[in-house]
Amino acid sequence: MKKENTSTKAPRRVKKIEKTVFVGLSGGVDSSVSAALLKQKGYKVTGVFIKGWYPDFLPCEWREERRDAMRVCAKLDIPFLTFDAEKDYKKNVIDYMVSEYKKGRTPNPDIMCNKHIKFGSFLNFAKKEGADFIATGHYARKKEYRMKNDECRYELLEAQDKNKDQSYFLWTLTQKELKHTLFPIGHMQKAEVRILAKKFKLPTALKKDSQGICFLGKVDLKDFLNHYIATKSGAVLDMEGNKIGTHQGVNFLTIGQRHGFVINNKINHSKPLYVVSKNITKNTIVVSDNYKDKSNSQGSDTIILKKTNWINNKPNKDNVYFVRFRYRQSLIKARVVLKSKKYIVNLFEGFRDISEGQSVVVYDRKGVCAGGGIISVIL
């Protein structure tokens, strides 16, 4: 005989709190898998294609990317939206980039795109539409911890996949932005993301990774800038000041670059030559075959930053940090000090491939991104 359940208590039900996430879908595999993972975890997901600004002289590829994003949403059975960021993108990314190159500096448009568009206007749009979070396909990690006063704080960490880590492009993030941001694939290897894309049967599973400028894609930077910056040929000088060749525009050349100029007598200069300095006023560049020689007197070990942002705590002058001023560059030991209201990066060794306008991103020993700034002066 079966024993009856005489309990009068109702079964306990766990109330599910459904959080809403707007995922920025680029039409690529990383953001697609991010959306799929979030839906799998129980989030209420909406896919959003962010439309940037596209000049008339470039092939119109954004419609294809948008179509792929729509197909992903259809496969996942989630809503799809298009967010028009054209005006903000033109002003804060393209106009900024052109202005910096005109001044002879080397900007990073992807960083400005993240700051002003993805974690700026897009985040604001998502919050106004009722989203609790935004998510992107960036290879980076976020860590949450609580202070003694029970306040939540957030850290930005390098991705698990060091070859794909994109924390360099995210140094402008603030606590308020990190609070509402998710990085679903930051703990994964790229190969794992590809495998998941196939398991989820996403239409972007076999799509190649995108390259180039944020939203614009793979474009020839010199050709692009030629539409906005008037150029003229100038002299290429050796370390002694002798003219050894010509270039077609000093604005387009970056310190450390080994292309974009012509040497008259290649027999006397058989080794690869690199740009070690440039003079916008005189329209000249200086090249050398030993710019990586850190013992060379031309090496710089002091950098003054502007427009700094510290994600959590400001740097401690006594701590040893690790910095990079190029994406995927090996980390360099340094100290960061505040002097006369300016942050100064003192590298442990001199480097010659540093350019004004580049971003210096600072990490601690544990791979936590402390923040960074834009190079203002190189000493």
Secondary structure, 3 states (H helix, E strand, C coil): CCCCCCCCCCCCCCCCCCCEEEEECCCCHHHHHHHHHHHHCCCEEEEEEEECCCCCCCCCCHHHHHHHHHHHHHHHCCCEEEEECHHHHHHHHHHHHHHHHHCCCCCCHHHHHHHHHHHHHHHHHHHHCCCCEEECCCCEEEEEEECCCCCEEEEEEECCCCCCCCHHHHCCCCHHHHHCEECCCCCCCHHHHHHHHHHCCCCCCCCCCCCCECCCECCCHHHHHHCCCCCCCEEEECCCCCEEEEECCHHHCCCCCCCCEEECCCCCCCCCCEEEEEECCCCEEEEECCCCCCCCCCCEEEEEEEEEEECCCCCCCCCCEEEECCCCCCCEEEEEEEECCEEEEEEEEEECCCCCCCEEEEECCCCEEEEEEEEEEEC
